[in-house]
Amino acid sequence: MTTAPKQSTVVLLPGDGVGPEVVAEAKRVLELVAKVRSHKLNITFKEELIGGASIDAAGTALTDEALASCKAADAILLGAVGGPKWATGNPRPEQGLLALRKSLDLYANLRPCTFASDSLISHSPLKESIVKGVDFMMIRELVGGIYFGDRKEATEEDGYAYDTLPYSKAEVERVTRLAAALALQHDPAWPIHSIDKANVLASSRLWRKTVTEVIEKEFPQLKVGHHLVDSAAMFLVKNPRGLNGVILTENMFGDILSDEASVIPGSLGLLPSASLSGLPEKGKPCLGVYEPIHGSAPDIAGKGIANPVGTILSAAMLLRYSLDMEAEAVAVEDAVRKVLDDTERAGYEFRTRDLGGEKTTKEMGDKILECLEKELYGLNAAEEAPIVRALALGRPNGRRGMTISEKIIAHNAIGLTSPGNVKPGDMVCVSVDWTLASELTWKGMDKTYDQMGRPNVYRNDRFWLAIDHTVDPSINHLPKPTELIKASTDFAKEAKLIDFYGANYSILHTEFYRERAQPGQMIIGADSHSCSAGAVGAFAVGLGAADVVMPLVTGETWFKVPETVEIRFINQPPFGIGGKDAILYVLQQLKRNTVAFERSVEYTGPGLKYLSCDARFALSNMATEFGGIAGVCEADDITAAYIAKRKNPQHKNSALYFKADDDAQYAETHVIDLSKVESLVALYPDPDNCVDVDACLGTKLDGCFIGACTTAEEDLILAALVLEAGLKMGLVPAMGGKRKVTPGSVPIVAKLRRLGLLKIYEQAGFIIGAPGCSYCIAVAADQAGEGEVWLSSQNRNFRNRMGKGAIGNLASAATVAASSFDMKIRNPRDLLDNIDRARYEEMLEMWIEKGKPVVYSEPVPILYDENGTNDSLPAPPPSFSATIKGRVQRFGDNIDTDAIIPAQFMPGTSDEDLGTHAFQFVKSEFRDLAKQGFNIVVGGSGFGSGSSREEAPRALLGAGIQAVIAKSYAFIYARNQPNMSLLGITIEDESFYEHAQEGAEVSIDVKDRKVYCGGQEYPFGLSLMEERLLAGGGVTEMYKTYGKQLFRVATAPEKSATSCGTEAKVESKSNCGDDSELAW
C-alpha cells in the first residue's frame, strides 16, 4: 500500500549578514530532496524575519507573527543574527534568538564535531595525529543555567552585579534522557561524557548526581563518565578523541566548550547545529531550530563568497531530527563530503575563501546539488529493491549444518523450501548486493547491455565501475584507452552511478574492498579477482561480462552451490609475514586447481586473528589462483573494526556475520601452521611453484614491481619500511634495472605521501606509478620486455602475463623491496627485523579501534510459499538436438583464458574479431586449423582457468569452434560457455583422451548425450538449463525473448514448465533438485 508523502512546513529565518546567502543554498538542497523523494516528502517553505532585519522592519528582533509561524512549523532553518549596525542600543538582534529558544522550549543544543571530509584535517590548528578520528556530539542544555537565572546589573552607585546559575532536577533529567537517546542511536552505543564543576558549584553537584541516576536507572547499557570543565577544556586540545561520543553539559560550559571545539575542523563555516524541543526518535521527529555555528560575517555579506556547508549540514540535521529522514540526511552529508574531498580522495576539492579557495557560495551549492541528486536516486533504487532480510539468531529445526559460503548463498536465496537448506549441487536463484566491472570488461558488457535495449540498472548505488586495466596517465590520450574511458564515463552519466571515479583512481578491487563490501553480501564481478571482497566475509565471485549484466539489470543471478574447502589457520606468523606469503605457502602445500578447484575456499581457525583485513585480502584475492571460485574469510571483530572506520554509514551498517556450523560439511579441511611460513617466491610460470626465498637467492632481476590489487596498503607501508631499513644500513640501489611501485588507489597514494613513504620509494630508485593494474596485466603503459626476469608482488605469473616473453616471479612486497637494492632475489628477514614495530603499527592506525561486537546470524532466505498459485511461464526454447562433427585441436591441463585470448586483443569488435587472435601466442596455427574443420577443442583439467573474460568462449566461437571437451573447467569459464552458447562437455574417461589426439575425428550427438571417437562412445551430462541456454542463443538472446524471467524459463522443469519459486507452486518437493530440481 502506497502512503501519501509527508506534508512538512519549514520556516526560513535568513537573518542578517551572510545568513540570506547560505540559507538560500540550504533551501535548494531541501527542495531537491523533496523533488526526488516526492513520494515521501512535500515541503512548504515560509520565510520570516529575525534579528537585525526584523528590528529594521518591525522594531523588534522577533515579531509575534514570526514566532507564531515558527510554533506552527515542523522545523526552522536559521541563517545568522547580529552585526555592528545593532551592536548598541535596545533591542539587540540576539534577543530574537533567545526569545525563540525560550518560547519553543528548545532545551538542547546539538553541535557535532567531526570532519566533513578527511581532506580538511590539514586545516585544523591541531596536529593530524591528535585530531584524526575525532567524532563527538556536544549537547548543551540551552534554556536554563546562568543565562536565564536571576541577575543584577551594576549601577554607578553600588558597583555591584551578579548572575545566578539555577538548575532544577527536571531540567537536568530531560536533557540527560535526550543525550542517552542519541547515544543509543549509534552502534555500538556512544559513551556519555558529562561536564560540570562539581568541586565548586552546588548546581554542578546536582547535575552530576542527576545524570548518574538517570543513566544508571533508565539506560544501564550506557557508559557515563564525569569530567570537570577545566580538564575537559584541556582534553579538547590535548586528546579530543578521548571525548568521542556524547559530551553533555550545562548552558554556559557548553557555550564555551562548543566554541573551543569548533576550531578543531579548521573553519567555522563547516559546522552545523540543532536546537531541539524533545527527544528525536525514529517515527517521532521533534521541532528544532537548525543553524550554522558561524556568525553573520558582515564583512563579506552580499559578496557571494560565504561558505554554505555549515548551513547545508544543518539542513541535513533538520532532515534527521525534525522530518525523520535519516537516509536523506546521510545523502546530504555524503554529497558534501564528495565536494570537499580532495582529488586524491577522488573528490572535487571545492574550497571557499575560508578554506583557502576561490569557490563562491553558489558554486559550492551547485556542486553539492549535483552530487546529491545521484545519492537521492540511489535511495529510490534501493527502496524499489523488493528483498529486505532481517537478522536471525537461531538455526531453524531441520536445517542441515552449513558452511559460511552456503549460509551466504542461502541467505540471499529466493524460493527455497522450508527450512532453507542449500547443499552442493543445488541450483539456486540469489539476489545480488553488488556488481563490479572494469573499463575493459564494461566494454563487452556494454554491448550486451545495448543488445538488451539499455534497460535501467537495478540499483545505481550498487554498481562499482573502475577504470584501471588499460589506463595510465602517460597513454590515456591514445585511441584505445580514450575509447574505453569514454564508454565507462558515458554509462556512468546515463545510469547516474553514485560510485564512479575517473581513470587511475583505484584498481577495481582495492577501494571496493576497503570502503564498500560488507560481511554476508553477495557480490558478482566481471573479473576473476572479484573474490577479493571475501576478505571482509562476503561471498564474492567473478563471472563473465554478459553474466554480470544480468544481475546488474535484474538484481538476481543463479548459482550451482559449490562444495567448500576449509583452510584452517593455526598459530602466529613471524613479523613481516602477511597474506601474500601465507597464500603462497598454501599454494606450495596444496597446489593449484586441486583441493580448491571449483570450490569455495573458506579461511578460518584461531590463527586468523593474527591476519589483518589487508592480509586476508591477499588470501581472498588469490583464491582464484588456488583454483577456487570464492575466498571467504570468516568475519570477526577484526573485520568489524575495519569497516567501522568507514565514513559512509550505508557501507558499514548492512553487515551480517555468518559462522560455519559445527556440523558443517566441508569437502576437505586442511590445517596451515602460520608459524612455519617464511618469505616465499613463486617461480615462473606457475603460482604454485613456490620455494623458500633462500632457494633462489642471488637470482638476477631485470625488474622489481610492487603493486597490483593483491598488494594492499599494509604491504606498501611494510615494503617502504624495508627499503628505509636498507637505506639506513647503507644499501644503495644498484645501477640499471627497472623498479616501479603502483599503489592500489589514490587514497593509498595520499596516505603514503602523508607518511613520507613515497619519498623513501623514490630514494630507493622506484618510480611511483598511478593506481592501475600495470605490469600485472601488461596492456597499458607498463610491459616487461621479452626475456626480462622480474620479481613482482602481483598475483599471477602466467606466460606472457607481464609482457610477451617476459618471465615473472611472485613474492611479497617486502621480498620485492629487499631484492630491489642489488636487483637480485634477497631474503628480507634482516631488514624486517630492523623495523620499529610500534611505528609500523602507528602507520597502520591500529590505535583506531572501533566496531560493534560481532553477533553471528543465521540465513533468512525468501522461502517458497507452498500456498501460492501456479503462474505459467512462457514456453522454453526447443530442444538442442544437433549433431556436431569435426576434428580435434588438442591442449593440455590448466589452459587459461590469457592463453585463449590475450588481454591486449580485448574487448574486440565482434566474436569474429576476437577469433582472429584465439591462442595467438600459444598455437599460432589454431585459427587456420579451425577453418579447415579442426573445430572441436579438447583440453585436460582446469580448462579456462584465470581471468573471468567472456571473450574466451567468444573468441573460440569467432574462430569457428563448435564444441569444447575437457576433463574439467574453471568455474567462471564453465558458466561463460552456455551463456555465450558454446557447447561445453565434460568427459573424465581417460580412454577418450587417448583416442582424441590432434586431428582425431569426433562426432557429438547432443540429444542422446554421447560423444563418438576412435570407434568408442562416451556419455556426457548436460543440464536442462545449459541445453536451453544453448538452444536459446545464450543469455543475451534469452533476455530478449523472456526478459527478467530468462533464468526461470531456462530452469523450469521439463514437463510442467513451471518454476520452483516465488511465482509458482511446486507440485512436489521432489521436483526441486539436480538439473530440474531448481530452487527459485
TAQUI-V423959 format. One record per run of one state. SS is the DSSP state (hx for helix, st for strand, lp for the rest). FROM is the first residue (numbers start at 0). TO is the last residue. If there is no record, write none. Layout:
BEGIN
((SS;FROM;TO) (SS;FROM;TO))
END
This chain:
BEGIN
((lp;0;4) (st;5;14) (lp;15;17) (hx;18;35) (lp;36;39) (st;40;46) (lp;47;50) (hx;51;57) (lp;58;62) (hx;63;71) (lp;72;73) (st;74;79) (lp;80;82) (hx;83;85) (lp;86;91) (hx;92;102) (lp;103;106) (st;107;112) (lp;113;116) (hx;117;122) (lp;123;126) (hx;127;130) (lp;131;134) (st;135;140) (lp;141;143) (hx;144;146) (lp;147;149) (st;150;151) (lp;152;160) (st;161;162) (lp;163;167) (hx;168;183) (lp;184;190) (st;191;195) (lp;196;200) (hx;201;217) (lp;218;222) (st;223;227) (hx;228;237) (lp;238;238) (hx;239;242) (lp;243;243) (st;244;248) (lp;249;249) (hx;250;260) (lp;261;266) (hx;267;269) (lp;270;270) (st;271;275) (lp;276;279) (st;280;280) (lp;281;282) (st;283;283) (lp;284;286) (st;287;291) (lp;292;307) (hx;308;320) (lp;321;324) (hx;325;339) (lp;340;341) (hx;342;344) (lp;345;351) (hx;352;354) (lp;355;359) (hx;360;383) (lp;384;390) (st;391;391) (lp;392;402) (hx;403;410) (lp;411;411) (st;412;415) (lp;416;425) (st;426;430) (lp;431;432) (st;433;437) (hx;438;450) (lp;451;461) (st;462;465) (lp;466;477) (hx;478;494) (lp;495;498) (st;499;499) (lp;500;504) (st;505;505) (lp;506;506) (hx;507;514) (lp;515;520) (st;521;524) (lp;525;526) (hx;527;535) (lp;536;537) (st;538;541) (lp;542;543) (hx;544;553) (lp;554;554) (st;555;559) (lp;560;562) (st;563;569) (lp;570;577) (hx;578;589) (lp;590;598) (st;599;603) (lp;604;604) (hx;605;609) (lp;610;611) (hx;612;620) (lp;621;621) (hx;622;625) (lp;626;628) (st;629;632) (lp;633;635) (hx;636;643) (lp;644;647) (hx;648;650) (lp;651;655) (st;656;656) (lp;657;666) (st;667;672) (hx;673;675) (lp;676;678) (st;679;681) (lp;682;688) (st;689;691) (hx;692;695) (lp;696;698) (st;699;699) (lp;700;701) (st;702;706) (lp;707;711) (hx;712;727) (lp;728;736) (st;737;741) (lp;742;743) (st;744;744) (hx;745;753) (lp;754;755) (hx;756;762) (lp;763;765) (st;766;767) (lp;768;772) (hx;773;775) (lp;776;787) (st;788;791) (lp;792;805) (st;806;810) (lp;811;811) (hx;812;818) (lp;819;822) (st;823;823) (lp;824;827) (hx;828;831) (lp;832;835) (hx;836;842) (lp;843;854) (st;855;855) (lp;856;856) (st;857;857) (lp;858;860) (st;861;862) (lp;863;881) (st;882;889) (lp;890;894) (st;895;895) (hx;896;899) (lp;900;901) (hx;902;904) (lp;905;909) (hx;910;914) (lp;915;924) (hx;925;930) (lp;931;934) (st;935;937) (lp;938;941) (st;942;942) (lp;943;943) (st;944;944) (lp;945;949) (hx;950;958) (lp;959;961) (st;962;965) (lp;966;967) (st;968;968) (lp;969;969) (hx;970;978) (lp;979;981) (st;982;985) (lp;986;988) (hx;989;994) (lp;995;999) (st;1000;1004) (lp;1005;1008) (st;1009;1012) (lp;1013;1014) (st;1015;1018) (lp;1019;1022) (hx;1023;1030) (lp;1031;1033) (hx;1034;1050) (lp;1051;1059) (st;1060;1060) (lp;1061;1062) (st;1063;1063) (lp;1064;1067) (hx;1068;1070) (lp;1071;1076) (st;1077;1078) (lp;1079;1079))
END
